[in-house]
């Protein structure tokens, strides 16, 4: 069930970006989370999950031909 909810949220967040970007462009999305310190493993896991979703959205399901890239930034939490 949580996988379906995550996909629905990803579609809702990425859908408006398709309309704003030109075909063949790369849209970079910042992901700010702890990548060092005691919660580093949680932040890295979430970053990999969002990167996976971005790769899936850049495939054949993307009608505009836009590529998404998730960039991680460490908040040193």
N, C-alpha and C positions, 0 to 999 in steps of 0.2 A: 504494500500500500504506500509506503513512504517513497518508493521509487517512482510511482505514478505522480505523487504530489511534487517531487523534485523536478520531474520532467515538465509538469504543468507550469511550475514557477519559472523554470528556465525559458519556456516558450513565451510566457508573458513578459519576461524581462528582455529577451532578445528580439521579439517581434517588432517593436518600434525602431530598432536599429537597422532592420532590413530596409525600411522606407527611407532612412536618412543617408545611407551609404550607397555609393555607386557600385555597379557590378565590377567585380575583380578587386575591390579595395579590401584592406585589412582593418578591422575595427578592434582596437586594443582596449581591454577592460581591466581596470585596476582591482586587485583583490588584496586588501590590507588585513593582515592577520599575524599572530605571533609565529615566526619561523625560527626563533631562537628562544632559549629559556625553557621553563618547565612545560609549556604548552606547545612546543614546537611540533610534536608529532600530530597534534590535532590540526594545527594550521596547515601543515604540509599535506595532510590527508584531504582537507577541504579544497586546497589549491588543485590537487590532482583530480578531484571530483569535478570541479568547475572546468578544468582543462579538458577532461573527457567529454563533458557536455558540449563544450565549444567545438571540439573536433567532430562530434556527431552532427551538430547544427551546420557545419561547413560542408557537409556531404550533399547527397542528392535531395535532401529535404529542404535545402535552402533555395528558394525560387529566385532570389536576386543575385546569386553567385558571390556573396560576400563571405570573407573568411574572418572568423573571430579568433582573437588571441587573448588569453587571460594572463596578465602579468602580476606576479606576486610582490608585495612590499611588506617588509618586516616592521611590525609596530613595537617590537622588543617587549612584548608582554610577558 
